[in-house]
Amino acid sequence: MQVYGKDHIYDYVPQFNGNRKLPKREQIIIPLQVIPLKEFDDYQRFCLLNSKKMGVDKTQELNEKQFHRMVASKVGVPINLGIIGHTGPITFQTIYEEIPELAGEIIEVVRSTEALTAGEQKNFLPESDGRSSAPAKKRKVTTAKTATSGSGK
């Protein structure tokens, strides 16, 4: 059996707002990488250390910022996503502030390779459980920040 490694980029198609029912060329696609267990464990240790050093409010604020940085580093530039009234690149922070339901879905799936694999557009097959054993070509997640600076992650 072959499985994707931590560097694989999934072309995730969110369920948000009936997106998966749209024709493929109109679907929102968000390039995502999974948060490896070690990275999530490191984040939890960070939270624990903060809770021992600071007050509750400051700890929560700091932990939230760290969590958003961790998730944002795994979210690429969305395809076919526009936000009325928003100008400039769409980042995870933009999604978090403007489309909380979509941000919540992203937060849920970046921790699960199974959810990301099932959510890839190429895996929407009739009577399929969404799993694929074929490895995809390797590429880098380009966030809005790296896209504007011209460098990859």
N, C-alpha and C positions, 0 to 999 in steps of 0.2 A: 504494500500500500504506500502511496506517496501522499504526503500532506504538505501544505504550504508552511513555509518558515515565517519567522517574525517580520521579515522585510517585505513579504508579499503585499501588494497593493490590490485591494478588492474594489471593483467598480460597483459599489453598493447602490441599489435602487431602493430608496425608502418607501415604506408603506404609506407614509404621511399623505393625507388628503386625497386618497385614491390614486396616487401616483403610479402604482404598478398596473393599473387598469388602462392607463393611457397608451397610445401607440408608442413603440420603442423610441422613435425619433423625438418624442416630446417628453419622455420621462426624465425626471431629475436623477442625475447620477452623481454620487459623491465618492471620490477616491478616498478610501480609508485603509489604515493599517490597524492591526489588532494591538492592544496594549498587552505586552508580554507579562506573564505572572510575576516575574522578578521585578519588573518596573512598578507594577501595582503594589507588590510587597514593600518596595522601597518607599512608595508614597505613604503606605500605612504606617511605616516606621517614622517617617517625617511627621505625620499627624500625631503620633504618640509622643514623640519628643517635644513637639510644640505644646501639647496639652500639659506637659510637666513643667514647662518653662514660663508660660504666659497665661493670661486670663482667658476665660471662655470666649468672649467676643473677638478678641485679637486672634486667638487660635483658629476660630471658625473662619474668619476673614482670610487669614494666611493659607489655611488648608484649601479653601475654595479656590483661591488664586492659583495655587500649585496644581490642583486637580484640573482646572481649566487649561492651564499651560500644557499639562500632560495630554489631555484629549486633543487640544488644538494642534499639537505636534503630529497627530495621527490623521488629521482631516485635510484633504486636498481641496483644490478649488472646484466648487460644484459646477456641474454641466447642466444647462437648461434651467437654472434657477435665477429668477429675477425677483427683486423686491421693489414694489411700487414706492417711489419716493426716495429710494436709496441710490446714491451715486457712489462710485468707487468699488473696489474689490469686495467680494463677499467672503468673509472669513468665518471661522467657527464662532468667534465672538459676535459677529453680526447676526448669525443664525440664532445664537443664544439669546440675544437681546430682542430680535424682531420676530422670530418664529420658535417660541419655546417648545411647542409640541415636536417639531423636527429635531431640535437640540436634544430633547429627552430621548428620542429614538436613537440618535447617534451615540449618546452616552451609553445607552444599553448595549448596542451592538459592538462597539469597539473593544469590549471585553470578551467577545466570544467569536472564535474562528468559525464555529458552526453557523451562527447567525449571519456572519459576513458572507460565508460561502453560499448559504441559502438565499441571500439577498442580492447576489450578483445577477445582473441582467441575463447573462448567457445561460443561467441555470433555470430560467422559467420555462420548464417543459411540462406538457400535460402529464399528469400522473407521476410527477417527479417529486422526490422529497427535497430537491434543491441541492443535493450533494454532488460534488464533482471530484473526480480523482485525477483529472488532467492538470499538471502544473502549468501556470501561465508564465509568460516572459517576465523577467525582472525589470522594474523601473522604480523611480523615486516618487514619493509624494511631493507634489509642488503645492505649497500653501500660497495663499494670496500674498503673503509677505515675501516669500522667495520668488514668486512669479514676477513681482514688480522689481525686485533687485537683480533678476536675471540669473540667480544662482540656484542650484538644486539644494535639497536638504541633505 
